[in-house]
């Protein structure tokens, strides 16, 4: 399917995955992510791919890891409750450097919450849900077009960095239908394959940019996979130096290259009175609010995040230096606000909503008028 | 053109999501900007369900319904949720068999579900309502609505749904139902 289409966010994520070369999906249906599994079950077999409905989300991510180790581009889709179940194996995928994509369609609340209503409160669960020091990449689309584009990007980043990448959407974007342009061809990154002698091959030796070049299962090169600390051959080790070097490399291979991840997008005047930082459906409200408030004598800029993790600290700090007031609008209790403050923008304040209702443009306008009045004279 | 915010609401299984998709698709065929959103409960059928369509001749920055200016209401629950004191909706079309409205309100009640049932297609109530909306407000061209219906409904069910749509068009365009003053509103 190419050209102009009228698609739901979930459909666009699925087509994005397929355009990036995914041929394997394992998942367990869950609102509001189910359409991704449903569409994969229709499309993948016809492309020679594999769709498996697993018994739960633990098995789903395990199957995805297995497929990826065998050389396939693989993904799954879930919502908060499923993300919780996947956390142990996400840690394994980070540790064993297995590329894969997890689409997490955020719904409201903790535990099973409200199944069909939106939220943006899985931000920290995505970052720190699995135990131990690590880095993770998470991207957040705020339109159906970005559902397509950022899912393609997620696969490319997963292959490049050899790590799981999470696409964080929400129930509104997932079920929203918008016009989408699907190009004939997208830029695809395929994983590099080992070369050279089989004898003495070290699958976890850092290659270019600290990323190793492990083989697929079944190749003539031997691949040992473990969640334990391991040396460059893949043998488990309790050596402190091996452990320290491994964990640091797993973090640095991503964090040293954050400028190459999708950058935050700024829309607005050069030196606005207020900058709204937002992402996902909330960013759409912020963009509408900025347009409407212009005729009311306040200048509002919008900084829309695309990469959520690693948090783009430097880019955010640089852009926010242009405005005396910074507001972070998000449907949670301030999960990104903390990151913004940690980036040195201690003056940032939060516009937070935690009741399934989307933050409306009018709410942002009222909030800016009330809370940022001194900035506007 | 003003920003049309159309909320189609009723109960799960009435085809409101599909009707919203068809309306938005027809608007896109007309060269307009259109988006469609959906909200529903956890049950497959029954329970409150709504589909929002925003249509404009300019880019749509915020894709959800803030305050509907055209409301289709098929159940009493949907009425209670969306018609609140102090929030006047410009146009309300409601199913007069299911939604009790206070007398004197300038709203438009029709036995929509009953008519769909009489056409042997009770599930066609939302499509029938689309016909009423198309005829009344001229938001989108009827040919493009029929094109969108044909693309979104299985061939075996197409005839039954086109019958519903055309019945809605006939009613919406009929002076018998005293809708004619509305026609110039957009």
HADDOCK unambig.tbl for C-alpha pairs under 7 A between the chains (distance, minus, plus):
assign (segid A and resid 115 and name CA) (segid B and resid 42 and name CA) 6.30 0.50 0.50
assign (segid A and resid 116 and name CA) (segid B and resid 40 and name CA) 6.60 0.50 0.50
assign (segid A and resid 116 and name CA) (segid B and resid 41 and name CA) 5.93 0.50 0.50
assign (segid A and resid 116 and name CA) (segid B and resid 42 and name CA) 6.05 0.50 0.50
assign (segid A and resid 175 and name CA) (segid B and resid 37 and name CA) 6.23 0.50 0.50
assign (segid A and resid 175 and name CA) (segid B and resid 38 and name CA) 6.09 0.50 0.50
assign (segid A and resid 176 and name CA) (segid B and resid 36 and name CA) 5.84 0.50 0.50
assign (segid A and resid 176 and name CA) (segid B and resid 37 and name CA) 4.48 0.50 0.50
assign (segid A and resid 176 and name CA) (segid B and resid 38 and name CA) 6.65 0.50 0.50
assign (segid A and resid 177 and name CA) (segid B and resid 35 and name CA) 5.58 0.50 0.50
assign (segid A and resid 177 and name CA) (segid B and resid 36 and name CA) 4.95 0.50 0.50
assign (segid A and resid 177 and name CA) (segid B and resid 37 and name CA) 6.16 0.50 0.50
assign (segid A and resid 178 and name CA) (segid B and resid 35 and name CA) 4.99 0.50 0.50
assign (segid A and resid 178 and name CA) (segid B and resid 36 and name CA) 6.84 0.50 0.50
assign (segid A and resid 284 and name CA) (segid B and resid 61 and name CA) 6.21 0.50 0.50
assign (segid A and resid 284 and name CA) (segid B and resid 62 and name CA) 5.31 0.50 0.50
assign (segid A and resid 285 and name CA) (segid B and resid 62 and name CA) 5.68 0.50 0.50
assign (segid A and resid 287 and name CA) (segid B and resid 61 and name CA) 6.59 0.50 0.50
assign (segid A and resid 288 and name CA) (segid B and resid 61 and name CA) 5.37 0.50 0.50
assign (segid A and resid 288 and name CA) (segid B and resid 62 and name CA) 5.64 0.50 0.50
